[in-house]
């Protein structure tokens, strides 16, 4: 059966982001039963696709935190790349050093 909206870029991004988050934390469940895991995302928040990516990631994190596990929470840290690779590198450095993110998406 062909479902035209299932293959749109936004829906595919949401699907892959959700699967990434679920897969990432399924493995961490054994090592850290309680606590939080920090995830970083570096996107161009002023572009249309950047806004969609941010909303998709927020929905995926919220869905995980509400449905999957009440003792282990995900915290999403979004930084703006501004479409500039140097700003993105600086944001990645800040996420790693200050927020101690365990995963990052670009």
C-alpha positions in Angstrom: 0.0 0.0 0.0 1.4 3.4 -1.0 1.1 6.1 1.7 2.3 9.4 0.2 2.8 11.4 3.4 4.9 8.6 5.0 7.8 9.4 2.7 7.9 13.2 3.1 11.3 14.5 4.4 9.7 15.8 7.6 8.0 12.5 8.4 11.2 10.5 7.6 13.3 12.8 9.8 10.9 12.4 12.7 10.9 8.6 12.2 14.7 8.3 12.1 15.1 10.8 15.0 12.7 8.7 17.1 14.4 5.5 16.2 17.8 7.0 17.0 16.7 8.1 20.4 15.0 4.8 21.3 17.9 2.8 20.1 20.4 5.0 21.9 18.7 4.7 25.2 17.8 1.1 25.1 21.5 0.3 25.4 21.9 2.8 28.2 19.1 1.3 30.2 21.4 -1.4 31.6 24.2 0.9 32.7 22.0 3.8 34.0 18.7 2.9 35.4 18.1 6.3 37.0 19.1 9.8 35.9 19.3 11.8 32.7 21.1 11.6 29.4 22.0 14.8 27.5 21.6 14.9 23.8 22.9 17.8 21.7 21.5 19.0 18.4 23.2 21.6 16.1 20.8 23.0 13.5 20.1 26.2 11.6 17.1 27.2 13.7 16.1 30.1 11.5 15.6 28.0 8.3 12.3 26.2 7.6 13.9 22.7 7.8 15.7 23.7 11.0 12.5 24.7 12.6 10.9 21.3 11.6 14.0 19.4 12.8 13.8 21.1 16.2 10.1 20.4 16.6 10.6 16.8 15.5 13.4 16.2 18.0 11.4 17.9 20.8 8.4 15.7 20.1 10.6 12.6 20.0 12.2 13.4 23.4 8.9 14.3 24.9 7.4 11.0 23.7 10.3 9.0 25.1 10.1 10.9 28.5 6.4 10.4 28.8 5.9 6.9 27.5 9.1 4.8 27.7 10.7 5.4 31.0 9.9 7.3 34.1 13.2 7.0 35.9 15.5 7.9 33.1 14.9 11.2 31.2 16.4 12.6 28.1 17.4 16.3 28.0 17.7 17.9 24.5 20.1 20.8 24.1 19.6 22.6 20.8 22.2 25.1 19.4 22.0 27.3 16.4 24.6 26.8 13.7 23.5 29.9 11.8 24.4 28.0 8.6 28.1 28.6 9.6 30.4 25.6 10.0 32.7 27.5 12.5 29.7 28.4 14.6 28.5 24.8 14.4 32.0 23.6 15.6 31.9 26.1 18.5 28.4 24.9 19.5 29.6 21.3 19.4 32.5 22.2 21.6 30.3 23.9 24.1 27.8 21.1 24.1 30.5 18.5 24.8 32.4 20.5 27.5 29.7 22.4 29.3 26.5 20.3 28.8 28.4 17.0 28.7 26.2 15.6 25.9 26.4 11.9 25.3 25.2 12.1 21.7 25.0 14.9 19.2 23.1 15.3 15.9 23.9 17.7 13.1 
